[in-house]
Amino acid sequence: MRTISYVQAINETLRQVMEEDRRVFLIGQGVTSPWYVGSTTVGLIDRFGPERVIDTPVSENGVTGTAIGAALAGMRPVLVHPRMDFMYYAMDQIANHAANWHYMFGGQMNVPLTIWAIINRGEEQAAQHSQALQAMFMHIPGLKVVMPGTPYDAKGLLIASIKDDNPVVYIDDRWLYDQEEDVPEELYTVPIGKGITRKQGKDVTIVATSYMVCEVTKAAMALEEDGIDAEVIDLRSLTPLDEALVFESVKKTGRLVVADGGWKTCGVGAEISAAVAGNAFEYLKAPIVRVSLPDAPAPASSALEKVYYPNANSVVSAVKKVLKWSGKSGV
């Protein structure tokens, strides 16, 4: 076991899986550029050549269609969209084709396609380069959606996505790229559809996705200093969603805060809140609170970004609001 970064975990996974299975190839913008998709694809072109590491023109819809066709033909493409914002151009291919073929062919055809979608945030990238669209893909039947929040899960969920026989939207966030953790060198999978409890607690359940797992972990440590024992759940997968894990935690704590890095309206937090309200309402001691982006485009000002993006302090405030509503003493 060695300590590596989130970036290194993705790079190592791509190399190892491509070495193991010749059907796997990488296609998308910037995979062979000096930028190497945030260093995640460094060295792959040298090892596997241009037939398996394909740098494409800026043509999201066409490239996505090409990858779907290759998957239908028996290949296992990893299609990278280095800025999730521009996946809107490929929505016809993703929602009308990739998500549907297995069902429309009565289960006789598969689309083993990994759609690697990357969220960019901060650094004054503004509205067209900062969008987190996970809730949109969560809404589409036929797609699995995963959001690894640690280097260990970045590797394990990417392997699971590539090995899956139908389309998986694998979403990472560049704010996680410097995170480091012990990661096995050998190939392993993290099961799609299974969340994990990162911290046990009894006072409040905090459910988080992606980079918000880091912020929630910081918040839980700060809350401990005030005598508040928070349980932290990392969803890891949005579709399928590990509802049972969330329900069991809420039944124990009676309180719920959901922290997601997407917009609030019709977002991940809304879906989880509705699921809990419909299945564990009688256990709730207070209203559910969502921590999310405001329903506004991302600003281009660094000063406004500090207000726009939720962080550990946002989570602490949300938890204290929930506890105050339920009358917990000392809050």
N, C-alpha and C positions, 0 to 999 in steps of 0.2 A: 504494500500500500504506500502511495506517495501523495504528497500534496500538490495539486495542480489547480490552475484557474479554470473558470467557466469556459473561456475561449479555448484553452488547451484541451479541455474535455471534448468540445465539439470537434476540433481538428483531429484529435486522436480517434474519435469514433468514426468519422468519415474515412480516414485512412484504413482503419482496421476492417470496417465492414466492406469497403471496396476491395480490399485484399482477399477477404473471405468469399465474396460473392461477385462474380463477374457481371451479373445482371444489374448491379448497382452502378449508377453514374450520376454525376453532379452537373446540373445545368442551371444557368441564370446569369444575371448581370454582375460583373465585377469579380467573378471567381478566379480569374487569372491576372487581374490588374495588380499594380503595386500596393493597392489598398487591401486586397485579398479578403473582402467582406469582413472588415474589422479584425483581420489576422486569423479568422476561423478556417480559411482555405489555404493557408501558406503551405507550399511544398507539394500540393496535390497534383498540380499540372506536371511537375517534374517527375513524379512517381508514376502517374497513370496516363499522361499524354492527352492531347486535345480531343481524342475520340470519347474519353470518359470524363473529362473536365471541360465542359463546353461553355465558353463565355459568349453570351448572346447579345444581339442588339437590344435597344430599349423598345421592346414590343411585348408587353406583359400578356396580352390576350393570346397572341400567336405562340409565344413560347410555352404558355400553360397548356394550350391545345396540343402542342408537340409532345409535351411530357405525358399528357393523358393518353395520347395515341401509343406512345412507347410502353406505357404501363399495360394498356389493353393487349399489346403484342407480347407481353411476358417479361418485360424489363422491370426494374425497380428504381425509377428515377427519384432523385432528391432535387426538387425544384426550389431554388432560393429566390425569394422576393426580398431584397436587402432593405427596402423601405416599405413597410406594410401599407402605407397610404396609397400606393399605386396599384395595390391589388384590386381596387375598384375597377380598373380596366379589364381585369381577368374574371370578373364575377360571373359572366355568362358561362365561361368554361368551368369554373369551380362549382357553381350552384346548379346549373342546368345539365352539366355533363358528368364531371367527376363524381359528384355526389349521387347521381341517379343510375349510372349504368348497371351496377350490380343488381339493383332492384328491377330495372326495366328489362333485363335479360333473365329474370327469374332465378337469379343466383348462379347462373351458368358462366358469367364473366366476372372477373375481378379487376379492380383498378389499384394495384399496389403502389400508390404514389404518396410520397412525403412532400407536403407543401411547407417549406421552411420559411416562416414569416418573421421578420425582425422589426421590433419596435425601436424607434429612435426617440429620445427625449432630451430636453434641455439644450444648452449651448445656443440659445436663440434660433432654433431651427423652425420655429413658428408652425402655423396651422397645417401646411401641406407636407410636413416632414416629421410630425410628432404623434400621429394618431395611433391609438390602441384599439383595434377593431375586433377583439376577441369575442365580444357578445354577438356580433353579426354572424360569425362563423358558427358559434354555439347554437344559433337559431336554425341552421340548415340541416334537415335530416339527411343522413348518409355520410356525414363528416364526423370524424373523431377530432377532438381539439384538446391539445395538451399545452401546459405552460410550466416548464421546469423552473424552479426558483433557486436551485443549488447546482454546483458542478456535478455532484453525484447523479442527480436526476437529469441533468442536461445530457449526460452520456447514456444513462439507462433508458430514458424515454425516447431518445433519438434512435437507439437500436430497436426498441419496441416498435417505433413508428415505421422504420424501414422494413421490418419483418412482417408488419401487418399486411393483410391481403387486400385491404381497401383504404381509401384516402384518409390520411391523418394530417391535420394542420398543426404543425409543430411551431409554437410561438416562443421566441426568446426576446429578451429585452437587453439592450446594450448597457443599461445601468448595472447589469449583473456581471459584465465581462471580467471585472477585476476580482470578483469573489473567489476565494480559494478554499479548498476542502480536500480531505483524503478521498481519493477515487481509485478503485481497483484498475490495474492495467489490463486485465482480461476482459473479454466481452461479457456483459450481463444485461438483463432487462429490468426496468421498473414497470410493473403492470399498468397498462392504460386503464383508467377508471377507478384507481385506488388512491385516495388521499392519505395523508399521514399526520398524526398528532406530533407536533414538534415540541410542545411543552404541555404537561398536565397542569390542570388548575381547577378550582372549584367555584370561583366567583362570577366569571364571565367567559363566554366562548368568543374567540376572535378568529374568523375564517379569512384567509388571505390567499392571494394569487401572485405568482411571479415576483417582481421586485418588492412588492408590498410585504412579502414574507419577511424580508430583512428589516423593514421598517416596523412591522408588528413585533418582531423579536426584540428590537430595541425598546419598543413601547412596553412590552411585558416586563422587561427588566426595570424600567423606570417605575412602573406601577407597583412592583414588588416593594420598592422603597416606601410606598404609601400604604403598604399592607393589603394590596389588592392582588389576588392570585388568579391570573388569566390563563385560560387554556388556549393554545395556539394550534390551529389546523391549517396545514398547507394542502390546498385542493389538488395540486399537480395536474389533474385532468378536469376539464370543464364538460366534455362530452366523451364518454359517460361521466356523470357527476356522482361522486360518492356521497349520496344523500344520507345513507345509513350512518356514516361516521359523524356527519353534522348533527343529525337528529339525536344520536346517543349523547353527544356532548351537550347539546342544548337541554336535554332532559336532566342532565346532571347539574348544570350551572343556572339554568333558567333565564339566561340573558345572552344576547347575540349582537355582535358587531361584525360587519362584513367589510373587508378592505380590498378594493380592486383598483387597478390603475387605469380603468376605462371611464367613460362617461356614466353619469348617474342614471338618467332616464333609459329604461329598457336595458339596463346593463346587467352584468354578472351578479351584482349585489341585489338587484331587483328579483332575479330568478331564484336566488337562494332564499331571500326573505319570503317570497311567495311559497316556496316549498316548505319552509319551516312553519309558516302560518297555517298551511293546509294540513300538516302532518304532526306538528308538535305544539300547537297553539296553547293547549292546556298547561304546558310546562313553563310558558313564558311569564316572567315576573315584571317585565317592562317592555315597551316598544323596541323594535329592532332598529338599529342605526346603521346607515351605510356611509362608509368613507370612500370617496371616489373623486374623479375629476369633476369640476363644475360643468354644467351643460353650456360650454362655450369653447370656441376654437382656441388652440394653444397660442399664447402670446409670443411675440418676438423679443420682448424686453426681458433681460435677465432679472430685473427687479420684480416684474410681474410673475415670472416663472416661479419665484420663491413662494408666492401666494397660491399660484395655480395648482402646483403638484402637491398631493398629500404626502405626509411624512409621519414619523413616529409621534410627533406632537399632535398631529391631527387624530391619530388613533387614541392617544391618551385622553384627549378631550372627549372623544366619542364614548369611550368606556366610562369616564366619570359621569357623563350625562346619563347613560343607561343606569348606572348604579344609583345615582341621585333620584331618578324616576322611581326606582323600585324600593327606595327608602333604606338602602344599606348604610349603616352608621359609619361615621368617620369620613364620608365623602362630601 
